[in-house]
Structures are given as structure tokens and as C-alpha cells.
Amino acid sequence: MSTLLVTGSTAVEIAESIERLIRDREIVTGHLLPAVRPLAAQLDVSPNTVAAAYKVLRDAQWVVTDGRRGTRVAALRAPEVPRHALPEHLRDLASGNVDGHLLPRLRGEDWGHLPRDTGYDIQANEPQLLALAARWLHSQHLPSQDIGVFQGAMDCMEKALRAHCRPGNRVLVETPCWPPVLALLASLRLKPVALASDTHGACVPSEQTLQDATAVILTPRAQNPTGRTFSAARWHAWTTALQYAPGTLLMLDDHWGPLSHATPPMGMVMPALWVHITSASKFLGPDLRLSVATGAPRVLADMQRLQSLGSRWVSLLVQRLAARLWQQALDEGLLPRAADSYAQRRDALFDALERHGVQCERGGEGMHVWLPVADEASAVQALASYGWGVQAGAPFHLGSGAAVRVSMANLEIGDIEALAEDIARSLRLNRRPVY
């Protein structure tokens, strides 16, 4: 290390110097950093200063420390979202896809309303889409003066986190939660902190935990994978607590919003920093890759600034297509029809499970049921032997109990009784030890 240009007289400066060496590949994965005292002597600083610098690097996941083996450069590869290919003979209750029969379909005459003009100077958002989004947000008691259009919920989350957080910062997340969120945090070198949840939604942590976090990501309705929806009392507790954490960004992933039967709880005092994300994936189709966001003006402006430096704008063709489909869904009553269809299947599965002696958490909404099991691998294998492909719970949680996720969007009502019977059989098998 003595041949490398490590500089700085404070912990932050030393950490930034070593981080530059890692980014420039002058030191690579597995490289052993010098012990604290030799580096402190080289830089003529206190050993405590170097130890603090190493802690900054560990928190940002640039290095790992392994006791007496010392501190080494961590692996830099981007994390991957778990992907699983189901055998063709299994019924797919794992992928979480929407029911395509419930999505609006573009009519032939609609193609004539799509934009024909093109050019790099055409970067304005589609007025009809903004008007529809404003009406939707107003119905949810959310401000609609400032609306941003982005390329899906993950694009919104990434831009908000990049603007507000720095590597090593803590971000509060529900557990279990949607796996791509954990992968995104890892790619940004942010530290997820698990939030327990119950039937009322994510639990409010201690005041110190909230103040130590730079952001919190919550799903107000149809939380994936549990389906839990915030109660008004729990939401009030969150908004009250966040008033004492003005530096913590609140991110609301309201992916199920337009299909929700739940009363919107958002019409209370928002914290200083917040953003609400409405994705088109569930009610218009995942392939549109479009979301609209509102929030504190400062937060939205930072997100749009990052957008202008990258993708610059969302395709006007996609925006106009989404607007036409959204309007059609409203005109034809497709959204309440889809919401009723998903709710009917969910309730029917709960009823069938209860008839077969399976106790599970009722309530909530959405496309998924979260079933606690004794052993995930055994439960998944048993259900596969009966012809059902479900998702193991491990990618969804941070230390919470074993479970499987059953996605019902493409499950026929007539198949629910057989599924419930097979789930009950698999859970009975799950309790038998094998030696």
C-alpha cells in the first residue's frame, strides 16, 4: 500500500482516497489493505482516524473486515435479482405476472392518436397523461401540482435514492419485501434495515432508528408479498414519527393504487421529504415501463435533474399509449372489474385454505398470498410434485420466518379448491422430519 497514493488527514478524506483507488482498479477485489497502525504512521494521523476511515468504507461495502485476516477490498460485481425458470408442466403461481385478460386493449382507431413527430427536442410530458395522473392523485388526497413521468417504479426509486443517499447510508425496508428493492439498495451500496410488519402495515421503528436512516420505503397497499395494507392509525403513526426525522426521505411505492379497494390513507400531513410512486404495471401492463410520481418539490426536482442527465425523458409514444389505455380503462370500468376479480380469487383461496385446516393471515389485497412454512425448500418441492410452481420466500425477507409466496393472478376460480387441498397436504408433509 505504501506505493499507492493514499492521502488525507481525516477519516472521510482517507476513505475517499482509498475509494478512488478501488474505483480506478489500482486495488482490486481481495486486495489486503494495510493494518491500521502502519497506515496511520504513513499518513501521520491517529490510528483512530484510520480505523474510522475503514469503518466508513465497510459501511459503504467497499471493504470487508475478517478479524485477524485483516481488511480487504470487497467484490464489486452488481447484485442480481433471483430468477427462476419453472418447468413447463408446472402451473405458474410464482412469477407474479398480472392477468392479461384484465388489461385494457388498444383499439385500432387509437393508433391514429399516437404521435408521428419525433426529435431530440421533444421532451415534454404528455398532457393527457398528466391530467389523468392529476385526477388520480387528487382522488387519493395527494398534491398534483408537480408530477414527474419516469420509466417504472424502480427507475423512480433509483433516482430518489441516488439524489438523497450516499453509499453506506441506512434505508428502512419492510420485511418481507419485493426482492428488486434489496438488489437496488445493494447496487447503490446502501444498507437495508428491516422493518417488522403486521396486519396494519409496517411498524414504526424507534425515533433513533428513524433519524439514523436516510430513507424509508413503504408500500401503502397490497404489499408484495404479504398483501398487507396500511390502516389509518398506522399511517398516522408514521406521519407523526417522520415529523421528527426531517432528513429521512419517505418513498411510497403505491403499485396497486388504481386497483385498490382500500381507503387511501395518504391525506395527512406529509414529512419534509417524500415521494409517491404510481406504476402503470398492474393496471395497464408491465411492459409499458412507466410510472408517475409526485412529492416534495425539492425531491421531485432532484429526480428530474438526474433523469435529464441520463434517459432525459420518457418516450412520448409510450406516454400517449399509456394515456389512451388509462382513459379506456376508466371509460369501460375495467379497473374496478380487475380489482374485484383479484379480490374474489384471493378471498376464495383464503376460504378454501380454512376449510382444509390451514391457518393464514387474512385481509389485505393484491395478487399474492404469503404462507408461513416450516421449511421453504420442502414446501416448494412438495407443491411442485402436485403440479404447482410457487416462489420460495427467502429472496423476500431479511431474517423473518420461512414462507412461500403464492401468486393468483393467473389462477382460475375452479382450480382454487384443488390448490388449497394440495397446500394443506404439502404443509403436513413439511412438518415431518426426514433423517
MIDO-884125 format. One record per residue (C-alpha): residue in one letter; x, y, z; chain. Coordinates in steps of 0.5 Angstrom, whole numbers. Example, Ala and Ser with C-alpha at 12.3 -4.5 7.8 and 13.67 -1.06 7.14 Angstrom:
REM MIDO-884125
<site a, <25, -9, 16>, A>,
<site s, <27, -2, 14>, A>,
REM end
This chain:
REM MIDO-884125
<site m, <0, 0, 0>, A>,
<site s, <6, 5, 1>, A>,
<site t, <7, 5, -6>, A>,
<site l, <0, 7, -7>, A>,
<site l, <-2, 15, -7>, A>,
<site v, <-7, 14, 0>, A>,
<site t, <-8, 22, 2>, A>,
<site g, <-12, 25, 7>, A>,
<site s, <-12, 28, 15>, A>,
<site t, <-19, 26, 17>, A>,
<site a, <-23, 19, 16>, A>,
<site v, <-27, 22, 11>, A>,
<site e, <-21, 24, 7>, A>,
<site i, <-17, 18, 8>, A>,
<site a, <-24, 14, 6>, A>,
<site e, <-25, 18, 0>, A>,
<site s, <-18, 17, -2>, A>,
<site i, <-18, 9, -2>, A>,
<site e, <-25, 9, -5>, A>,
<site r, <-22, 13, -11>, A>,
<site l, <-16, 7, -11>, A>,
<site i, <-22, 2, -12>, A>,
<site r, <-26, 5, -17>, A>,
<site d, <-19, 6, -21>, A>,
<site r, <-18, -1, -20>, A>,
<site e, <-11, 0, -17>, A>,
<site i, <-13, -4, -12>, A>,
<site v, <-18, -10, -14>, A>,
<site t, <-22, -15, -10>, A>,
<site g, <-19, -19, -5>, A>,
<site h, <-13, -14, -4>, A>,
<site l, <-11, -13, 3>, A>,
<site l, <-11, -6, 6>, A>,
<site p, <-5, -5, 11>, A>,
<site a, <-6, -5, 18>, A>,
<site v, <-9, 1, 22>, A>,
<site r, <-2, 3, 25>, A>,
<site p, <2, 2, 20>, A>,
<site l, <-2, 7, 15>, A>,
<site a, <-3, 12, 21>, A>,
<site a, <4, 12, 21>, A>,
<site q, <5, 13, 14>, A>,
<site l, <0, 19, 14>, A>,
<site d, <2, 22, 21>, A>,
<site v, <-5, 21, 24>, A>,
<site s, <-8, 18, 30>, A>,
<site p, <-10, 10, 29>, A>,
<site n, <-17, 12, 31>, A>,
<site t, <-17, 16, 25>, A>,
<site v, <-15, 11, 20>, A>,
<site a, <-20, 6, 24>, A>,
<site a, <-26, 11, 23>, A>,
<site a, <-24, 11, 15>, A>,
<site y, <-24, 4, 15>, A>,
<site k, <-31, 4, 18>, A>,
<site v, <-33, 9, 13>, A>,
<site l, <-31, 4, 8>, A>,
<site r, <-34, -2, 11>, A>,
<site d, <-41, 2, 12>, A>,
<site a, <-41, 3, 4>, A>,
<site q, <-39, -4, 3>, A>,
<site w, <-32, -2, -1>, A>,
<site v, <-28, -7, 4>, A>,
<site v, <-30, -13, 9>, A>,
<site t, <-26, -14, 15>, A>,
<site d, <-25, -21, 17>, A>,
<site g, <-22, -21, 24>, A>,
<site r, <-14, -22, 24>, A>,
<site r, <-14, -24, 17>, A>,
<site g, <-15, -16, 16>, A>,
<site t, <-19, -11, 12>, A>,
<site r, <-20, -13, 4>, A>,
<site v, <-23, -10, -2>, A>,
<site a, <-30, -13, -3>, A>,
<site a, <-33, -16, -9>, A>,
<site l, <-35, -10, -14>, A>,
<site r, <-40, -14, -18>, A>,
<site a, <-47, -12, -18>, A>,
<site p, <-52, -16, -15>, A>,
<site e, <-57, -20, -19>, A>,
<site v, <-64, -21, -17>, A>,
<site p, <-66, -28, -16>, A>,
<site r, <-69, -31, -23>, A>,
<site h, <-72, -38, -23>, A>,
<site a, <-75, -42, -29>, A>,
<site l, <-81, -46, -28>, A>,
<site p, <-81, -53, -31>, A>,
<site e, <-87, -52, -37>, A>,
<site h, <-91, -58, -33>, A>,
<site l, <-92, -53, -27>, A>,
<site r, <-98, -48, -26>, A>,
<site d, <-94, -42, -25>, A>,
<site l, <-96, -39, -19>, A>,
<site a, <-89, -36, -18>, A>,
<site s, <-88, -31, -23>, A>,
<site g, <-92, -25, -20>, A>,
<site n, <-95, -23, -27>, A>,
<site v, <-102, -20, -28>, A>,
<site d, <-108, -23, -31>, A>,
<site g, <-107, -20, -38>, A>,
<site h, <-115, -21, -39>, A>,
<site l, <-116, -16, -34>, A>,
<site l, <-112, -10, -38>, A>,
<site p, <-114, -5, -43>, A>,
<site r, <-113, -7, -50>, A>,
<site l, <-111, -1, -55>, A>,
<site r, <-117, -1, -61>, A>,
<site g, <-115, 0, -68>, A>,
<site e, <-117, 8, -68>, A>,
<site d, <-113, 9, -62>, A>,
<site w, <-106, 9, -67>, A>,
<site g, <-108, 15, -70>, A>,
<site h, <-108, 19, -64>, A>,
<site l, <-100, 17, -63>, A>,
<site p, <-95, 22, -64>, A>,
<site r, <-92, 22, -71>, A>,
<site d, <-87, 27, -70>, A>,
<site t, <-80, 26, -67>, A>,
<site g, <-74, 29, -65>, A>,
<site y, <-69, 30, -59>, A>,
<site d, <-72, 37, -57>, A>,
<site i, <-79, 33, -56>, A>,
<site q, <-78, 32, -49>, A>,
<site a, <-85, 35, -46>, A>,
<site n, <-89, 30, -42>, A>,
<site e, <-96, 28, -45>, A>,
<site p, <-101, 33, -43>, A>,
<site q, <-107, 28, -43>, A>,
<site l, <-103, 23, -38>, A>,
<site l, <-101, 29, -33>, A>,
<site a, <-109, 30, -33>, A>,
<site l, <-110, 23, -31>, A>,
<site a, <-105, 23, -26>, A>,
<site a, <-107, 29, -23>, A>,
<site r, <-114, 27, -22>, A>,
<site w, <-112, 20, -19>, A>,
<site l, <-107, 24, -14>, A>,
<site h, <-113, 28, -12>, A>,
<site s, <-118, 23, -11>, A>,
<site q, <-112, 20, -6>, A>,
<site h, <-112, 27, -3>, A>,
<site l, <-105, 28, -5>, A>,
<site p, <-102, 34, -8>, A>,
<site s, <-102, 34, -16>, A>,
<site q, <-98, 41, -18>, A>,
<site d, <-92, 37, -19>, A>,
<site i, <-92, 31, -23>, A>,
<site g, <-86, 27, -26>, A>,
<site v, <-86, 22, -31>, A>,
<site f, <-81, 16, -30>, A>,
<site q, <-79, 9, -33>, A>,
<site g, <-83, 5, -28>, A>,
<site a, <-83, 4, -20>, A>,
<site m, <-75, 2, -20>, A>,
<site d, <-73, 8, -24>, A>,
<site c, <-77, 13, -19>, A>,
<site m, <-74, 9, -13>, A>,
<site e, <-67, 9, -16>, A>,
<site k, <-67, 17, -18>, A>,
<site a, <-70, 19, -11>, A>,
<site l, <-64, 14, -7>, A>,
<site r, <-59, 17, -12>, A>,
<site a, <-61, 24, -10>, A>,
<site h, <-61, 23, -3>, A>,
<site c, <-57, 18, 0>, A>,
<site r, <-49, 16, 0>, A>,
<site p, <-46, 10, 0>, A>,
<site g, <-46, 7, 7>, A>,
<site n, <-53, 10, 9>, A>,
<site r, <-58, 6, 12>, A>,
<site v, <-65, 5, 9>, A>,
<site l, <-71, 2, 12>, A>,
<site v, <-75, -3, 8>, A>,
<site e, <-81, -8, 10>, A>,
<site t, <-79, -15, 11>, A>,
<site p, <-81, -19, 7>, A>,
<site c, <-81, -14, 1>, A>,
<site w, <-80, -14, -6>, A>,
<site p, <-73, -17, -8>, A>,
<site p, <-71, -12, -13>, A>,
<site v, <-71, -7, -8>, A>,
<site l, <-66, -10, -4>, A>,
<site a, <-62, -11, -10>, A>,
<site l, <-62, -4, -12>, A>,
<site l, <-60, -2, -5>, A>,
<site a, <-54, -7, -5>, A>,
<site s, <-52, -4, -12>, A>,
<site l, <-52, 3, -9>, A>,
<site r, <-48, 1, -3>, A>,
<site l, <-54, 3, 2>, A>,
<site k, <-55, -1, 8>, A>,
<site p, <-62, -4, 9>, A>,
<site v, <-65, -4, 16>, A>,
<site a, <-71, -9, 17>, A>,
<site l, <-78, -6, 19>, A>,
<site a, <-82, -11, 22>, A>,
<site s, <-90, -11, 20>, A>,
<site d, <-96, -14, 22>, A>,
<site t, <-104, -13, 19>, A>,
<site h, <-104, -6, 20>, A>,
<site g, <-97, -5, 16>, A>,
<site a, <-90, -3, 17>, A>,
<site c, <-89, -2, 24>, A>,
<site v, <-86, 5, 26>, A>,
<site p, <-79, 4, 29>, A>,
<site s, <-75, 8, 35>, A>,
<site e, <-74, 15, 34>, A>,
<site q, <-67, 14, 34>, A>,
<site t, <-67, 9, 28>, A>,
<site l, <-72, 13, 24>, A>,
<site q, <-67, 19, 25>, A>,
<site d, <-61, 15, 23>, A>,
<site a, <-64, 13, 16>, A>,
<site t, <-63, 17, 10>, A>,
<site a, <-70, 14, 7>, A>,
<site v, <-75, 9, 8>, A>,
<site i, <-79, 5, 3>, A>,
<site l, <-86, 3, 5>, A>,
<site t, <-92, 0, 1>, A>,
<site p, <-98, 3, 3>, A>,
<site r, <-103, -2, 0>, A>,
<site a, <-102, -9, -3>, A>,
<site q, <-95, -10, 0>, A>,
<site n, <-91, -15, -4>, A>,
<site p, <-91, -21, -2>, A>,
<site t, <-96, -20, 4>, A>,
<site g, <-102, -16, 1>, A>,
<site r, <-102, -12, 7>, A>,
<site t, <-105, -5, 7>, A>,
<site f, <-104, 1, 12>, A>,
<site s, <-109, 2, 17>, A>,
<site a, <-111, 10, 18>, A>,
<site a, <-108, 9, 25>, A>,
<site r, <-101, 6, 23>, A>,
<site w, <-101, 11, 17>, A>,
<site h, <-102, 17, 22>, A>,
<site a, <-96, 14, 27>, A>,
<site w, <-92, 14, 21>, A>,
<site t, <-93, 21, 19>, A>,
<site t, <-93, 23, 26>, A>,
<site a, <-86, 20, 27>, A>,
<site l, <-83, 23, 21>, A>,
<site q, <-84, 30, 23>, A>,
<site y, <-78, 29, 28>, A>,
<site a, <-74, 26, 23>, A>,
<site p, <-74, 32, 17>, A>,
<site g, <-68, 29, 14>, A>,
<site t, <-71, 22, 12>, A>,
<site l, <-74, 21, 6>, A>,
<site l, <-81, 18, 5>, A>,
<site m, <-82, 13, -1>, A>,
<site l, <-89, 11, -2>, A>,
<site d, <-89, 5, -7>, A>,
<site d, <-96, 5, -9>, A>,
<site h, <-96, 0, -14>, A>,
<site w, <-103, -3, -13>, A>,
<site g, <-106, 4, -12>, A>,
<site p, <-111, 5, -18>, A>,
<site l, <-114, -3, -17>, A>,
<site s, <-114, -2, -9>, A>,
<site h, <-121, -2, -5>, A>,
<site a, <-117, 1, 1>, A>,
<site t, <-119, 8, 3>, A>,
<site p, <-113, 12, 1>, A>,
<site p, <-109, 14, 8>, A>,
<site m, <-105, 19, 5>, A>,
<site g, <-109, 25, 6>, A>,
<site m, <-105, 27, 12>, A>,
<site v, <-99, 32, 14>, A>,
<site m, <-93, 29, 10>, A>,
<site p, <-86, 30, 12>, A>,
<site a, <-81, 35, 9>, A>,
<site l, <-78, 30, 4>, A>,
<site w, <-83, 25, 1>, A>,
<site v, <-85, 22, -6>, A>,
<site h, <-91, 18, -8>, A>,
<site i, <-90, 13, -14>, A>,
<site t, <-96, 10, -18>, A>,
<site s, <-93, 5, -23>, A>,
<site a, <-97, 3, -29>, A>,
<site s, <-95, -4, -29>, A>,
<site k, <-101, -7, -25>, A>,
<site f, <-107, -4, -28>, A>,
<site l, <-104, -2, -35>, A>,
<site g, <-99, -7, -36>, A>,
<site p, <-92, -9, -34>, A>,
<site d, <-89, -8, -41>, A>,
<site l, <-90, 0, -41>, A>,
<site r, <-85, 1, -36>, A>,
<site l, <-88, 8, -34>, A>,
<site s, <-89, 11, -27>, A>,
<site v, <-92, 18, -25>, A>,
<site a, <-89, 21, -19>, A>,
<site t, <-91, 27, -14>, A>,
<site g, <-88, 29, -8>, A>,
<site a, <-84, 35, -4>, A>,
<site p, <-82, 40, -10>, A>,
<site r, <-74, 39, -8>, A>,
<site v, <-75, 31, -8>, A>,
<site l, <-78, 31, -15>, A>,
<site a, <-73, 37, -18>, A>,
<site d, <-67, 33, -16>, A>,
<site m, <-70, 26, -19>, A>,
<site q, <-72, 30, -25>, A>,
<site r, <-65, 33, -25>, A>,
<site l, <-62, 26, -25>, A>,
<site q, <-67, 24, -31>, A>,
<site s, <-64, 30, -35>, A>,
<site l, <-57, 27, -34>, A>,
<site g, <-59, 20, -36>, A>,
<site s, <-65, 18, -40>, A>,
<site r, <-67, 25, -41>, A>,
<site w, <-75, 24, -42>, A>,
<site v, <-80, 18, -42>, A>,
<site s, <-82, 16, -49>, A>,
<site l, <-88, 21, -52>, A>,
<site l, <-90, 15, -55>, A>,
<site v, <-90, 11, -49>, A>,
<site q, <-94, 16, -45>, A>,
<site r, <-99, 17, -50>, A>,
<site l, <-100, 10, -51>, A>,
<site a, <-101, 10, -43>, A>,
<site a, <-106, 16, -43>, A>,
<site r, <-110, 12, -48>, A>,
<site l, <-110, 6, -44>, A>,
<site w, <-112, 9, -38>, A>,
<site q, <-117, 13, -41>, A>,
<site q, <-120, 7, -44>, A>,
<site a, <-120, 3, -37>, A>,
<site l, <-124, 9, -34>, A>,
<site d, <-129, 9, -39>, A>,
<site e, <-130, 2, -39>, A>,
<site g, <-130, 1, -32>, A>,
<site l, <-124, -4, -33>, A>,
<site l, <-120, -2, -26>, A>,
<site p, <-126, -4, -21>, A>,
<site r, <-127, -10, -25>, A>,
<site a, <-120, -12, -25>, A>,
<site a, <-120, -10, -17>, A>,
<site d, <-126, -15, -16>, A>,
<site s, <-123, -21, -20>, A>,
<site y, <-117, -21, -16>, A>,
<site a, <-120, -20, -9>, A>,
<site q, <-125, -25, -11>, A>,
<site r, <-119, -30, -12>, A>,
<site r, <-116, -28, -6>, A>,
<site d, <-122, -29, -2>, A>,
<site a, <-123, -35, -5>, A>,
<site l, <-117, -38, -3>, A>,
<site f, <-117, -36, 4>, A>,
<site d, <-124, -39, 5>, A>,
<site a, <-121, -46, 2>, A>,
<site l, <-115, -46, 6>, A>,
<site e, <-119, -45, 12>, A>,
<site r, <-124, -51, 10>, A>,
<site h, <-117, -55, 10>, A>,
<site g, <-115, -53, 16>, A>,
<site v, <-109, -48, 14>, A>,
<site q, <-109, -42, 18>, A>,
<site c, <-106, -36, 15>, A>,
<site e, <-107, -28, 15>, A>,
<site r, <-113, -26, 12>, A>,
<site g, <-114, -19, 10>, A>,
<site g, <-110, -14, 5>, A>,
<site e, <-111, -14, -2>, A>,
<site g, <-107, -16, -9>, A>,
<site m, <-105, -22, -12>, A>,
<site h, <-101, -25, -7>, A>,
<site v, <-101, -30, -1>, A>,
<site w, <-96, -30, 4>, A>,
<site l, <-96, -37, 7>, A>,
<site p, <-91, -39, 13>, A>,
<site v, <-88, -46, 13>, A>,
<site a, <-83, -50, 17>, A>,
<site d, <-78, -51, 11>, A>,
<site e, <-79, -47, 5>, A>,
<site a, <-75, -52, 0>, A>,
<site s, <-79, -58, 2>, A>,
<site a, <-86, -54, 1>, A>,
<site v, <-84, -51, -6>, A>,
<site q, <-81, -58, -7>, A>,
<site a, <-88, -62, -5>, A>,
<site l, <-92, -57, -8>, A>,
<site a, <-88, -58, -15>, A>,
<site s, <-90, -65, -14>, A>,
<site y, <-97, -64, -14>, A>,
<site g, <-96, -59, -20>, A>,
<site w, <-96, -52, -17>, A>,
<site g, <-90, -48, -18>, A>,
<site v, <-89, -43, -12>, A>,
<site q, <-84, -38, -10>, A>,
<site a, <-79, -39, -4>, A>,
<site g, <-80, -34, 1>, A>,
<site a, <-72, -33, 2>, A>,
<site p, <-71, -27, -3>, A>,
<site f, <-76, -23, 0>, A>,
<site h, <-74, -23, 7>, A>,
<site l, <-69, -20, 12>, A>,
<site g, <-69, -25, 17>, A>,
<site s, <-76, -26, 18>, A>,
<site g, <-79, -33, 18>, A>,
<site a, <-79, -38, 13>, A>,
<site a, <-85, -38, 8>, A>,
<site v, <-87, -39, 1>, A>,
<site r, <-91, -34, -4>, A>,
<site v, <-97, -36, -8>, A>,
<site s, <-99, -31, -14>, A>,
<site m, <-106, -32, -16>, A>,
<site a, <-107, -27, -22>, A>,
<site n, <-107, -33, -27>, A>,
<site l, <-111, -38, -22>, A>,
<site e, <-118, -40, -25>, A>,
<site i, <-123, -40, -19>, A>,
<site g, <-125, -47, -21>, A>,
<site d, <-117, -49, -19>, A>,
<site i, <-117, -46, -12>, A>,
<site e, <-120, -52, -8>, A>,
<site a, <-115, -57, -11>, A>,
<site l, <-109, -52, -10>, A>,
<site a, <-112, -51, -2>, A>,
<site e, <-112, -58, -2>, A>,
<site d, <-105, -59, -4>, A>,
<site i, <-102, -53, 0>, A>,
<site a, <-105, -57, 6>, A>,
<site r, <-102, -63, 4>, A>,
<site s, <-95, -60, 3>, A>,
<site l, <-96, -57, 10>, A>,
<site r, <-97, -63, 13>, A>,
<site l, <-91, -66, 10>, A>,
<site n, <-87, -60, 11>, A>,
<site r, <-88, -62, 19>, A>,
<site r, <-85, -69, 18>, A>,
<site p, <-77, -69, 20>, A>,
<site v, <-73, -73, 15>, A>,
<site y, <-66, -76, 17>, A>,
REM end
